[in-house]
Each structure stands twice: as C-alpha cells, then as structure tokens.
Amino acid sequence: MTDKDAHLIEVQTGRQELFKGRFLHAFSDAVRLPDGRSSSREYLVHPGAVMVIPLLHDAAGAVRLVLERQYRYPVAQVMIEFPAGKLEPGEDRLVCARRELKEETGYSAREWARAGVIHPVISYSTEFIEIWFARGLTLGPRQLDAGEFLDVFTATPEELAQWCREGLVTDAKTVAGMLWVQNVLSGSWSLDWTTPDTTDIPDPPDTHAP
C-alpha cells in the first residue's frame, strides 16, 4: 500500500476467533475505518491453492484442455473445473500443482509455466489461487484422495469459452483461467516455460511430525 491509499485503509484493533476447522479458520476483527469510526469484519483464513491449466496437443498440433466434473456440496451442483487443490503447510506451489494434476487426472507434464494469482473471494476470505499451465502431458494412473470423486475429460478452448458464455461454467477460477487460455493461445500474453529437474513429485511435508 502507498500513502495515496491512506484514505481507504482499515486498521485492525482487535480479533476474535469464531471457528477453527480442518483447513478453514474464521475470525471477527474489530477495525478502525478511515474516518475514525469503528466496525467489524468477519472473514475466513484459507491456506491458498493452485489451479492447473493442462494443454493436451494432438498429432496435428490442435489444443484440448483437460477438465474435471466434480460435485461441490456448498452449491449442490456438479461443476466443470480445471484441476486444482489446496496447498499443504510449507508446500512449494509448483510441487503442489504437479501433485494435484497427477492425483486428480493421472497426467504428468514435461513443462510448466506460472501464469499468475487470483483472489476469488476478496470480500470474506484470504484465499489466493496460483495459476499454472502444463504441457507435454503423459497419462498414467490417477491417485484420488479417499472420498474424492470426479470425472476427467477434455474440451477445446472454443467449447470451454462457449460454456462460460452460456453460464454452464460458473466456477470463478475456471472462468478466470479461460481468460488466460484465450490470451496465451492468441499470443497476446507470454509464458516462461520451465522443465522441472525431475519427474518425481515429493510427498507433502509431514505436518504431524514432532
């Protein structure tokens, strides 16, 4: 923040814990508003996540996108999404992206490129989602978590764009990812591709160790 934003900044003056779950943590903060009055802000602390945009090239060079269909309990709908998952404590974000892609879809990628970060629910959560592109895909077995059920399929960028326009895709991170897809494939936005040193994906940190 800069001095020119001082008239917008709210200052925390107190904090009350409301709820602590398996990975969500809820607080109610007392804040001082820019005009000096007091108010409160309720919000969730989230560990952050990654989303992967996997590019699958056919023999002719055409691109298809690897997507998932998964039931999301809070909205009681089966949603179309890019592969994604939350960060484990202390986990490197590229490691997380590689792990989630392999676990959920079975694909491993030869090359990776970091696109950017989005904040999907800024009004009530600290959640951020880091976006990664993956290409040079090789298919292997999936390694879904216990209790995780999802379908994996592919679609063209044009199909996904149409689904977003028609409201068939309403997942915020996937809609944001489509913006990146369109600009990357058109050449308007560039990516810095990298090849990880090894195809092995380390296990996440053992958060239960003494």
mmCIF file of the C-alpha atoms, coordinates in Angstrom:
data_MODEL
# 
_entry.id   MODEL 
# 
loop_
_atom_site.group_PDB 
_atom_site.id 
_atom_site.type_symbol 
_atom_site.label_atom_id 
_atom_site.label_alt_id 
_atom_site.label_comp_id 
_atom_site.label_asym_id 
_atom_site.label_entity_id 
_atom_site.label_seq_id 
_atom_site.pdbx_PDB_ins_code 
_atom_site.Cartn_x 
_atom_site.Cartn_y 
_atom_site.Cartn_z 
_atom_site.occupancy 
_atom_site.B_iso_or_equiv 
_atom_site.pdbx_formal_charge 
_atom_site.auth_seq_id 
_atom_site.auth_comp_id 
_atom_site.auth_asym_id 
_atom_site.auth_atom_id 
_atom_site.pdbx_PDB_model_num 
ATOM 1   C CA . MET A 1 1   ? 0.000   0.000   0.000   1.00 0.00 ? 1   MET A CA 1 
ATOM 2   C CA . THR A 1 2   ? 1.097   3.579   -0.648  1.00 0.00 ? 2   THR A CA 1 
ATOM 3   C CA . ASP A 1 3   ? 0.310   6.903   1.009   1.00 0.00 ? 3   ASP A CA 1 
ATOM 4   C CA . LYS A 1 4   ? -2.266  7.650   -1.694  1.00 0.00 ? 4   LYS A CA 1 
ATOM 5   C CA . ASP A 1 5   ? -4.348  4.737   -0.331  1.00 0.00 ? 5   ASP A CA 1 
ATOM 6   C CA . ALA A 1 6   ? -4.416  6.001   3.271   1.00 0.00 ? 6   ALA A CA 1 
ATOM 7   C CA . HIS A 1 7   ? -8.000  7.235   2.908   1.00 0.00 ? 7   HIS A CA 1 
ATOM 8   C CA . LEU A 1 8   ? -9.092  3.644   2.111   1.00 0.00 ? 8   LEU A CA 1 
ATOM 9   C CA . ILE A 1 9   ? -7.189  1.563   4.682   1.00 0.00 ? 9   ILE A CA 1 
ATOM 10  C CA . GLU A 1 10  ? -8.894  -0.127  7.618   1.00 0.00 ? 10  GLU A CA 1 
ATOM 11  C CA . VAL A 1 11  ? -6.756  -0.848  10.695  1.00 0.00 ? 11  VAL A CA 1 
ATOM 12  C CA . GLN A 1 12  ? -7.253  -3.925  12.866  1.00 0.00 ? 12  GLN A CA 1 
ATOM 13  C CA . THR A 1 13  ? -7.797  -3.071  16.541  1.00 0.00 ? 13  THR A CA 1 
ATOM 14  C CA . GLY A 1 14  ? -8.947  -6.447  17.874  1.00 0.00 ? 14  GLY A CA 1 
ATOM 15  C CA . ARG A 1 15  ? -9.592  -10.067 16.924  1.00 0.00 ? 15  ARG A CA 1 
ATOM 16  C CA . GLN A 1 16  ? -11.968 -12.830 17.982  1.00 0.00 ? 16  GLN A CA 1 
ATOM 17  C CA . GLU A 1 17  ? -11.686 -16.424 16.783  1.00 0.00 ? 17  GLU A CA 1 
ATOM 18  C CA . LEU A 1 18  ? -15.084 -17.735 15.629  1.00 0.00 ? 18  LEU A CA 1 
ATOM 19  C CA . PHE A 1 19  ? -14.316 -21.194 14.282  1.00 0.00 ? 19  PHE A CA 1 
ATOM 20  C CA . LYS A 1 20  ? -11.350 -23.453 13.536  1.00 0.00 ? 20  LYS A CA 1 
ATOM 21  C CA . GLY A 1 21  ? -11.966 -26.374 11.212  1.00 0.00 ? 21  GLY A CA 1 
ATOM 22  C CA . ARG A 1 22  ? -9.778  -28.840 9.353   1.00 0.00 ? 22  ARG A CA 1 
ATOM 23  C CA . PHE A 1 23  ? -8.476  -26.156 6.989   1.00 0.00 ? 23  PHE A CA 1 
ATOM 24  C CA . LEU A 1 24  ? -10.723 -23.077 7.363   1.00 0.00 ? 24  LEU A CA 1 
ATOM 25  C CA . HIS A 1 25  ? -10.244 -20.608 10.209  1.00 0.00 ? 25  HIS A CA 1 
ATOM 26  C CA . ALA A 1 26  ? -12.881 -17.920 10.862  1.00 0.00 ? 26  ALA A CA 1 
ATOM 27  C CA . PHE A 1 27  ? -12.290 -14.610 12.658  1.00 0.00 ? 27  PHE A CA 1 
ATOM 28  C CA . SER A 1 28  ? -14.166 -11.452 13.535  1.00 0.00 ? 28  SER A CA 1 
ATOM 29  C CA . ASP A 1 29  ? -11.854 -8.439  13.633  1.00 0.00 ? 29  ASP A CA 1 
ATOM 30  C CA . ALA A 1 30  ? -12.580 -5.053  15.133  1.00 0.00 ? 30  ALA A CA 1 
ATOM 31  C CA . VAL A 1 31  ? -11.328 -2.366  12.762  1.00 0.00 ? 31  VAL A CA 1 
ATOM 32  C CA . ARG A 1 32  ? -10.886 1.389   12.690  1.00 0.00 ? 32  ARG A CA 1 
ATOM 33  C CA . LEU A 1 33  ? -12.272 2.870   9.490   1.00 0.00 ? 33  LEU A CA 1 
ATOM 34  C CA . PRO A 1 34  ? -10.507 5.621   7.535   1.00 0.00 ? 34  PRO A CA 1 
ATOM 35  C CA . ASP A 1 35  ? -12.872 8.227   9.014   1.00 0.00 ? 35  ASP A CA 1 
ATOM 36  C CA . GLY A 1 36  ? -12.056 7.084   12.580  1.00 0.00 ? 36  GLY A CA 1 
ATOM 37  C CA . ARG A 1 37  ? -15.262 5.175   13.259  1.00 0.00 ? 37  ARG A CA 1 
ATOM 38  C CA . SER A 1 38  ? -15.243 1.522   14.374  1.00 0.00 ? 38  SER A CA 1 
ATOM 39  C CA . SER A 1 39  ? -16.654 -1.515  12.630  1.00 0.00 ? 39  SER A CA 1 
ATOM 40  C CA . SER A 1 40  ? -16.129 -5.286  12.364  1.00 0.00 ? 40  SER A CA 1 
ATOM 41  C CA . ARG A 1 41  ? -15.042 -7.658  9.616   1.00 0.00 ? 41  ARG A CA 1 
ATOM 42  C CA . GLU A 1 42  ? -15.788 -11.397 9.548   1.00 0.00 ? 42  GLU A CA 1 
ATOM 43  C CA . TYR A 1 43  ? -13.580 -13.478 7.252   1.00 0.00 ? 43  TYR A CA 1 
ATOM 44  C CA . LEU A 1 44  ? -12.040 -16.888 6.621   1.00 0.00 ? 44  LEU A CA 1 
ATOM 45  C CA . VAL A 1 45  ? -8.331  -17.619 6.617   1.00 0.00 ? 45  VAL A CA 1 
ATOM 46  C CA . HIS A 1 46  ? -7.556  -20.095 3.818   1.00 0.00 ? 46  HIS A CA 1 
ATOM 47  C CA . PRO A 1 47  ? -4.198  -21.816 3.167   1.00 0.00 ? 47  PRO A CA 1 
ATOM 48  C CA . GLY A 1 48  ? -4.207  -20.959 -0.532  1.00 0.00 ? 48  GLY A CA 1 
ATOM 49  C CA . ALA A 1 49  ? -4.430  -23.207 -3.566  1.00 0.00 ? 49  ALA A CA 1 
ATOM 50  C CA . VAL A 1 50  ? -3.159  -23.862 -7.066  1.00 0.00 ? 50  VAL A CA 1 
ATOM 51  C CA . MET A 1 51  ? -5.031  -24.390 -10.334 1.00 0.00 ? 51  MET A CA 1 
ATOM 52  C CA . VAL A 1 52  ? -3.563  -26.166 -13.333 1.00 0.00 ? 52  VAL A CA 1 
ATOM 53  C CA . ILE A 1 53  ? -4.461  -25.463 -16.965 1.00 0.00 ? 53  ILE A CA 1 
ATOM 54  C CA . PRO A 1 54  ? -3.310  -28.628 -18.770 1.00 0.00 ? 54  PRO A CA 1 
ATOM 55  C CA . LEU A 1 55  ? -2.773  -28.263 -22.526 1.00 0.00 ? 55  LEU A CA 1 
ATOM 56  C CA . LEU A 1 56  ? -3.100  -31.502 -24.478 1.00 0.00 ? 56  LEU A CA 1 
ATOM 57  C CA . HIS A 1 57  ? -1.740  -31.335 -28.041 1.00 0.00 ? 57  HIS A CA 1 
ATOM 58  C CA . ASP A 1 58  ? -2.851  -33.817 -30.697 1.00 0.00 ? 58  ASP A CA 1 
ATOM 59  C CA . ALA A 1 59  ? -0.788  -35.035 -33.650 1.00 0.00 ? 59  ALA A CA 1 
ATOM 60  C CA . ALA A 1 60  ? -1.947  -32.092 -35.762 1.00 0.00 ? 60  ALA A CA 1 
ATOM 61  C CA . GLY A 1 61  ? -0.977  -29.581 -33.086 1.00 0.00 ? 61  GLY A CA 1 
ATOM 62  C CA . ALA A 1 62  ? -4.519  -28.706 -32.025 1.00 0.00 ? 62  ALA A CA 1 
ATOM 63  C CA . VAL A 1 63  ? -5.007  -27.950 -28.323 1.00 0.00 ? 63  VAL A CA 1 
ATOM 64  C CA . ARG A 1 64  ? -7.508  -29.548 -25.984 1.00 0.00 ? 64  ARG A CA 1 
ATOM 65  C CA . LEU A 1 65  ? -7.948  -28.640 -22.321 1.00 0.00 ? 65  LEU A CA 1 
ATOM 66  C CA . VAL A 1 66  ? -8.038  -31.217 -19.540 1.00 0.00 ? 66  VAL A CA 1 
ATOM 67  C CA . LEU A 1 67  ? -11.031 -30.530 -17.297 1.00 0.00 ? 67  LEU A CA 1 
ATOM 68  C CA . GLU A 1 68  ? -12.927 -32.143 -14.445 1.00 0.00 ? 68  GLU A CA 1 
ATOM 69  C CA . ARG A 1 69  ? -16.540 -32.607 -13.410 1.00 0.00 ? 69  ARG A CA 1 
ATOM 70  C CA . GLN A 1 70  ? -16.971 -32.668 -9.647  1.00 0.00 ? 70  GLN A CA 1 
ATOM 71  C CA . TYR A 1 71  ? -19.891 -32.320 -7.246  1.00 0.00 ? 71  TYR A CA 1 
ATOM 72  C CA . ARG A 1 72  ? -19.478 -29.306 -4.977  1.00 0.00 ? 72  ARG A CA 1 
ATOM 73  C CA . TYR A 1 73  ? -21.521 -29.682 -1.833  1.00 0.00 ? 73  TYR A CA 1 
ATOM 74  C CA . PRO A 1 74  ? -21.973 -25.991 -0.832  1.00 0.00 ? 74  PRO A CA 1 
ATOM 75  C CA . VAL A 1 75  ? -23.693 -25.164 -4.144  1.00 0.00 ? 75  VAL A CA 1 
ATOM 76  C CA . ALA A 1 76  ? -25.188 -28.670 -4.639  1.00 0.00 ? 76  ALA A CA 1 
ATOM 77  C CA . GLN A 1 77  ? -24.035 -28.835 -8.270  1.00 0.00 ? 77  GLN A CA 1 
ATOM 78  C CA . VAL A 1 78  ? -21.698 -30.827 -10.453 1.00 0.00 ? 78  VAL A CA 1 
ATOM 79  C CA . MET A 1 79  ? -19.214 -28.198 -11.643 1.00 0.00 ? 79  MET A CA 1 
ATOM 80  C CA . ILE A 1 80  ? -16.841 -28.103 -14.609 1.00 0.00 ? 80  ILE A CA 1 
ATOM 81  C CA . GLU A 1 81  ? -13.402 -27.013 -13.423 1.00 0.00 ? 81  GLU A CA 1 
ATOM 82  C CA . PHE A 1 82  ? -9.722  -27.001 -14.156 1.00 0.00 ? 82  PHE A CA 1 
ATOM 83  C CA . PRO A 1 83  ? -7.751  -29.311 -11.812 1.00 0.00 ? 83  PRO A CA 1 
ATOM 84  C CA . ALA A 1 84  ? -6.973  -27.576 -8.537  1.00 0.00 ? 84  ALA A CA 1 
ATOM 85  C CA . GLY A 1 85  ? -6.185  -28.199 -4.909  1.00 0.00 ? 85  GLY A CA 1 
ATOM 86  C CA . LYS A 1 86  ? -5.146  -26.537 -1.685  1.00 0.00 ? 86  LYS A CA 1 
ATOM 87  C CA . LEU A 1 87  ? -1.583  -26.076 -0.529  1.00 0.00 ? 87  LEU A CA 1 
ATOM 88  C CA . GLU A 1 88  ? -0.251  -28.210 2.289   1.00 0.00 ? 88  GLU A CA 1 
ATOM 89  C CA . PRO A 1 89  ? 1.639   -26.301 5.031   1.00 0.00 ? 89  PRO A CA 1 
ATOM 90  C CA . GLY A 1 90  ? 5.083   -25.363 3.736   1.00 0.00 ? 90  GLY A CA 1 
ATOM 91  C CA . GLU A 1 91  ? 4.471   -26.898 0.304   1.00 0.00 ? 91  GLU A CA 1 
ATOM 92  C CA . ASP A 1 92  ? 6.109   -25.377 -2.778  1.00 0.00 ? 92  ASP A CA 1 
ATOM 93  C CA . ARG A 1 93  ? 3.451   -24.150 -5.187  1.00 0.00 ? 93  ARG A CA 1 
ATOM 94  C CA . LEU A 1 94  ? 4.840   -25.881 -8.274  1.00 0.00 ? 94  LEU A CA 1 
ATOM 95  C CA . VAL A 1 95  ? 5.159   -29.107 -6.288  1.00 0.00 ? 95  VAL A CA 1 
ATOM 96  C CA . CYS A 1 96  ? 1.515   -28.720 -5.305  1.00 0.00 ? 96  CYS A CA 1 
ATOM 97  C CA . ALA A 1 97  ? 0.478   -28.110 -8.915  1.00 0.00 ? 97  ALA A CA 1 
ATOM 98  C CA . ARG A 1 98  ? 2.330   -31.201 -10.143 1.00 0.00 ? 98  ARG A CA 1 
ATOM 99  C CA . ARG A 1 99  ? 0.913   -33.313 -7.319  1.00 0.00 ? 99  ARG A CA 1 
ATOM 100 C CA . GLU A 1 100 ? -2.679  -32.209 -7.854  1.00 0.00 ? 100 GLU A CA 1 
ATOM 101 C CA . LEU A 1 101 ? -2.517  -32.739 -11.630 1.00 0.00 ? 101 LEU A CA 1 
ATOM 102 C CA . LYS A 1 102 ? -1.207  -36.274 -11.232 1.00 0.00 ? 102 LYS A CA 1 
ATOM 103 C CA . GLU A 1 103 ? -3.503  -37.243 -8.365  1.00 0.00 ? 103 GLU A CA 1 
ATOM 104 C CA . GLU A 1 104 ? -6.715  -35.928 -9.920  1.00 0.00 ? 104 GLU A CA 1 
ATOM 105 C CA . THR A 1 105 ? -6.187  -36.582 -13.642 1.00 0.00 ? 105 THR A CA 1 
ATOM 106 C CA . GLY A 1 106 ? -3.330  -39.079 -13.915 1.00 0.00 ? 106 GLY A CA 1 
ATOM 107 C CA . TYR A 1 107 ? -1.382  -36.705 -16.155 1.00 0.00 ? 107 TYR A CA 1 
ATOM 108 C CA . SER A 1 108 ? 2.246   -35.719 -15.636 1.00 0.00 ? 108 SER A CA 1 
ATOM 109 C CA . ALA A 1 109 ? 3.618   -32.714 -17.524 1.00 0.00 ? 109 ALA A CA 1 
ATOM 110 C CA . ARG A 1 110 ? 7.048   -32.182 -19.057 1.00 0.00 ? 110 ARG A CA 1 
ATOM 111 C CA . GLU A 1 111 ? 6.862   -28.365 -18.980 1.00 0.00 ? 111 GLU A CA 1 
ATOM 112 C CA . TRP A 1 112 ? 5.302   -25.888 -16.573 1.00 0.00 ? 112 TRP A CA 1 
ATOM 113 C CA . ALA A 1 113 ? 4.686   -22.135 -16.606 1.00 0.00 ? 113 ALA A CA 1 
ATOM 114 C CA . ARG A 1 114 ? 3.402   -19.915 -13.825 1.00 0.00 ? 114 ARG A CA 1 
ATOM 115 C CA . ALA A 1 115 ? 0.685   -17.585 -15.091 1.00 0.00 ? 115 ALA A CA 1 
ATOM 116 C CA . GLY A 1 116 ? -0.360  -15.506 -12.080 1.00 0.00 ? 116 GLY A CA 1 
ATOM 117 C CA . VAL A 1 117 ? -2.519  -15.315 -8.967  1.00 0.00 ? 117 VAL A CA 1 
ATOM 118 C CA . ILE A 1 118 ? -6.205  -14.632 -8.415  1.00 0.00 ? 118 ILE A CA 1 
ATOM 119 C CA . HIS A 1 119 ? -8.114  -13.820 -5.217  1.00 0.00 ? 119 HIS A CA 1 
ATOM 120 C CA . PRO A 1 120 ? -11.544 -15.394 -5.813  1.00 0.00 ? 120 PRO A CA 1 
ATOM 121 C CA . VAL A 1 121 ? -13.473 -14.196 -2.743  1.00 0.00 ? 121 VAL A CA 1 
ATOM 122 C CA . ILE A 1 122 ? -11.850 -10.984 -1.515  1.00 0.00 ? 122 ILE A CA 1 
ATOM 123 C CA . SER A 1 123 ? -14.896 -9.884  0.481   1.00 0.00 ? 123 SER A CA 1 
ATOM 124 C CA . TYR A 1 124 ? -14.674 -12.654 3.074   1.00 0.00 ? 124 TYR A CA 1 
ATOM 125 C CA . SER A 1 125 ? -11.578 -14.835 2.585   1.00 0.00 ? 125 SER A CA 1 
ATOM 126 C CA . THR A 1 126 ? -7.800  -14.642 2.386   1.00 0.00 ? 126 THR A CA 1 
ATOM 127 C CA . GLU A 1 127 ? -7.826  -17.360 -0.280  1.00 0.00 ? 127 GLU A CA 1 
ATOM 128 C CA . PHE A 1 128 ? -5.486  -16.993 -3.251  1.00 0.00 ? 128 PHE A CA 1 
ATOM 129 C CA . ILE A 1 129 ? -5.154  -19.363 -6.197  1.00 0.00 ? 129 ILE A CA 1 
ATOM 130 C CA . GLU A 1 130 ? -1.917  -19.547 -8.155  1.00 0.00 ? 130 GLU A CA 1 
ATOM 131 C CA . ILE A 1 131 ? -2.441  -20.439 -11.815 1.00 0.00 ? 131 ILE A CA 1 
ATOM 132 C CA . TRP A 1 132 ? -0.071  -22.798 -13.636 1.00 0.00 ? 132 TRP A CA 1 
ATOM 133 C CA . PHE A 1 133 ? -0.032  -24.011 -17.232 1.00 0.00 ? 133 PHE A CA 1 
ATOM 134 C CA . ALA A 1 134 ? 1.177   -27.529 -18.039 1.00 0.00 ? 134 ALA A CA 1 
ATOM 135 C CA . ARG A 1 135 ? 2.070   -29.116 -21.379 1.00 0.00 ? 135 ARG A CA 1 
ATOM 136 C CA . GLY A 1 136 ? 3.854   -32.183 -22.722 1.00 0.00 ? 136 GLY A CA 1 
ATOM 137 C CA . LEU A 1 137 ? 1.336   -34.397 -20.938 1.00 0.00 ? 137 LEU A CA 1 
ATOM 138 C CA . THR A 1 138 ? 1.759   -38.114 -20.274 1.00 0.00 ? 138 THR A CA 1 
ATOM 139 C CA . LEU A 1 139 ? -1.161  -40.127 -18.925 1.00 0.00 ? 139 LEU A CA 1 
ATOM 140 C CA . GLY A 1 140 ? -0.814  -42.523 -16.008 1.00 0.00 ? 140 GLY A CA 1 
ATOM 141 C CA . PRO A 1 141 ? -2.996  -43.811 -13.174 1.00 0.00 ? 141 PRO A CA 1 
ATOM 142 C CA . ARG A 1 142 ? -4.936  -41.400 -11.006 1.00 0.00 ? 142 ARG A CA 1 
ATOM 143 C CA . GLN A 1 143 ? -4.347  -41.233 -7.243  1.00 0.00 ? 143 GLN A CA 1 
ATOM 144 C CA . LEU A 1 144 ? -7.559  -39.732 -5.880  1.00 0.00 ? 144 LEU A CA 1 
ATOM 145 C CA . ASP A 1 145 ? -7.837  -38.951 -2.181  1.00 0.00 ? 145 ASP A CA 1 
ATOM 146 C CA . ALA A 1 146 ? -10.196 -41.046 -0.088  1.00 0.00 ? 146 ALA A CA 1 
ATOM 147 C CA . GLY A 1 147 ? -13.721 -39.687 -0.556  1.00 0.00 ? 147 GLY A CA 1 
ATOM 148 C CA . GLU A 1 148 ? -12.824 -37.812 -3.761  1.00 0.00 ? 148 GLU A CA 1 
ATOM 149 C CA . PHE A 1 149 ? -14.982 -38.493 -6.822  1.00 0.00 ? 149 PHE A CA 1 
ATOM 150 C CA . LEU A 1 150 ? -14.558 -36.712 -10.162 1.00 0.00 ? 150 LEU A CA 1 
ATOM 151 C CA . ASP A 1 151 ? -14.654 -37.287 -13.911 1.00 0.00 ? 151 ASP A CA 1 
ATOM 152 C CA . VAL A 1 152 ? -11.806 -36.203 -16.195 1.00 0.00 ? 152 VAL A CA 1 
ATOM 153 C CA . PHE A 1 153 ? -12.485 -35.141 -19.786 1.00 0.00 ? 153 PHE A CA 1 
ATOM 154 C CA . THR A 1 154 ? -11.127 -32.856 -22.492 1.00 0.00 ? 154 THR A CA 1 
ATOM 155 C CA . ALA A 1 155 ? -12.627 -29.966 -24.425 1.00 0.00 ? 155 ALA A CA 1 
ATOM 156 C CA . THR A 1 156 ? -11.463 -27.441 -26.977 1.00 0.00 ? 156 THR A CA 1 
ATOM 157 C CA . PRO A 1 157 ? -10.791 -23.861 -25.851 1.00 0.00 ? 157 PRO A CA 1 
ATOM 158 C CA . GLU A 1 158 ? -13.725 -22.785 -28.016 1.00 0.00 ? 158 GLU A CA 1 
ATOM 159 C CA . GLU A 1 159 ? -16.045 -25.204 -26.239 1.00 0.00 ? 159 GLU A CA 1 
ATOM 160 C CA . LEU A 1 160 ? -14.986 -24.002 -22.794 1.00 0.00 ? 160 LEU A CA 1 
ATOM 161 C CA . ALA A 1 161 ? -15.381 -20.366 -23.841 1.00 0.00 ? 161 ALA A CA 1 
ATOM 162 C CA . GLN A 1 162 ? -18.910 -21.115 -25.054 1.00 0.00 ? 162 GLN A CA 1 
ATOM 163 C CA . TRP A 1 163 ? -19.790 -22.880 -21.789 1.00 0.00 ? 163 TRP A CA 1 
ATOM 164 C CA . CYS A 1 164 ? -18.558 -19.847 -19.853 1.00 0.00 ? 164 CYS A CA 1 
ATOM 165 C CA . ARG A 1 165 ? -20.635 -17.513 -22.015 1.00 0.00 ? 165 ARG A CA 1 
ATOM 166 C CA . GLU A 1 166 ? -23.756 -19.671 -21.634 1.00 0.00 ? 166 GLU A CA 1 
ATOM 167 C CA . GLY A 1 167 ? -23.385 -19.972 -17.876 1.00 0.00 ? 167 GLY A CA 1 
ATOM 168 C CA . LEU A 1 168 ? -22.710 -23.712 -17.932 1.00 0.00 ? 168 LEU A CA 1 
ATOM 169 C CA . VAL A 1 169 ? -19.323 -22.988 -16.333 1.00 0.00 ? 169 VAL A CA 1 
ATOM 170 C CA . THR A 1 170 ? -19.633 -20.659 -13.344 1.00 0.00 ? 170 THR A CA 1 
ATOM 171 C CA . ASP A 1 171 ? -16.639 -21.703 -11.241 1.00 0.00 ? 171 ASP A CA 1 
ATOM 172 C CA . ALA A 1 172 ? -14.737 -18.438 -10.754 1.00 0.00 ? 172 ALA A CA 1 
ATOM 173 C CA . LYS A 1 173 ? -11.229 -19.847 -11.041 1.00 0.00 ? 173 LYS A CA 1 
ATOM 174 C CA . THR A 1 174 ? -12.082 -21.692 -14.256 1.00 0.00 ? 174 THR A CA 1 
ATOM 175 C CA . VAL A 1 175 ? -13.684 -18.610 -15.805 1.00 0.00 ? 175 VAL A CA 1 
ATOM 176 C CA . ALA A 1 176 ? -10.551 -16.636 -14.881 1.00 0.00 ? 176 ALA A CA 1 
ATOM 177 C CA . GLY A 1 177 ? -8.418  -19.438 -16.307 1.00 0.00 ? 177 GLY A CA 1 
ATOM 178 C CA . MET A 1 178 ? -10.297 -19.164 -19.601 1.00 0.00 ? 178 MET A CA 1 
ATOM 179 C CA . LEU A 1 179 ? -9.146  -15.540 -19.864 1.00 0.00 ? 179 LEU A CA 1 
ATOM 180 C CA . TRP A 1 180 ? -5.559  -16.755 -19.584 1.00 0.00 ? 180 TRP A CA 1 
ATOM 181 C CA . VAL A 1 181 ? -6.148  -19.545 -22.117 1.00 0.00 ? 181 VAL A CA 1 
ATOM 182 C CA . GLN A 1 182 ? -7.526  -17.151 -24.719 1.00 0.00 ? 182 GLN A CA 1 
ATOM 183 C CA . ASN A 1 183 ? -4.686  -14.660 -24.342 1.00 0.00 ? 183 ASN A CA 1 
ATOM 184 C CA . VAL A 1 184 ? -1.901  -17.259 -24.159 1.00 0.00 ? 184 VAL A CA 1 
ATOM 185 C CA . LEU A 1 185 ? -3.110  -19.199 -27.196 1.00 0.00 ? 185 LEU A CA 1 
ATOM 186 C CA . SER A 1 186 ? -3.607  -15.988 -29.195 1.00 0.00 ? 186 SER A CA 1 
ATOM 187 C CA . GLY A 1 187 ? -0.056  -14.884 -28.388 1.00 0.00 ? 187 GLY A CA 1 
ATOM 188 C CA . SER A 1 188 ? -1.187  -11.760 -26.538 1.00 0.00 ? 188 SER A CA 1 
ATOM 189 C CA . TRP A 1 189 ? 0.220   -12.999 -23.219 1.00 0.00 ? 189 TRP A CA 1 
ATOM 190 C CA . SER A 1 190 ? 3.533   -14.837 -22.973 1.00 0.00 ? 190 SER A CA 1 
ATOM 191 C CA . LEU A 1 191 ? 4.595   -17.533 -20.524 1.00 0.00 ? 191 LEU A CA 1 
ATOM 192 C CA . ASP A 1 192 ? 8.039   -18.556 -19.275 1.00 0.00 ? 192 ASP A CA 1 
ATOM 193 C CA . TRP A 1 193 ? 8.095   -22.330 -19.573 1.00 0.00 ? 193 TRP A CA 1 
ATOM 194 C CA . THR A 1 194 ? 10.353  -24.450 -17.396 1.00 0.00 ? 194 THR A CA 1 
ATOM 195 C CA . THR A 1 195 ? 11.198  -28.140 -17.212 1.00 0.00 ? 195 THR A CA 1 
ATOM 196 C CA . PRO A 1 196 ? 11.439  -29.402 -13.609 1.00 0.00 ? 196 PRO A CA 1 
ATOM 197 C CA . ASP A 1 197 ? 14.674  -31.201 -12.795 1.00 0.00 ? 197 ASP A CA 1 
ATOM 198 C CA . THR A 1 198 ? 12.911  -34.470 -12.035 1.00 0.00 ? 198 THR A CA 1 
ATOM 199 C CA . THR A 1 199 ? 9.579   -36.109 -12.750 1.00 0.00 ? 199 THR A CA 1 
ATOM 200 C CA . ASP A 1 200 ? 9.356   -37.299 -9.176  1.00 0.00 ? 200 ASP A CA 1 
ATOM 201 C CA . ILE A 1 201 ? 6.796   -35.458 -7.086  1.00 0.00 ? 201 ILE A CA 1 
ATOM 202 C CA . PRO A 1 202 ? 7.868   -35.168 -3.439  1.00 0.00 ? 202 PRO A CA 1 
ATOM 203 C CA . ASP A 1 203 ? 5.418   -36.070 -0.713  1.00 0.00 ? 203 ASP A CA 1 
ATOM 204 C CA . PRO A 1 204 ? 3.896   -33.049 1.055   1.00 0.00 ? 204 PRO A CA 1 
ATOM 205 C CA . PRO A 1 205 ? 5.506   -32.068 4.363   1.00 0.00 ? 205 PRO A CA 1 
ATOM 206 C CA . ASP A 1 206 ? 4.613   -34.257 7.340   1.00 0.00 ? 206 ASP A CA 1 
ATOM 207 C CA . THR A 1 207 ? 2.682   -31.788 9.438   1.00 0.00 ? 207 THR A CA 1 
ATOM 208 C CA . HIS A 1 208 ? 2.166   -34.392 12.168  1.00 0.00 ? 208 HIS A CA 1 
ATOM 209 C CA . ALA A 1 209 ? 5.866   -34.940 12.828  1.00 0.00 ? 209 ALA A CA 1 
ATOM 210 C CA . PRO A 1 210 ? 7.087   -33.918 16.311  1.00 0.00 ? 210 PRO A CA 1 
# 
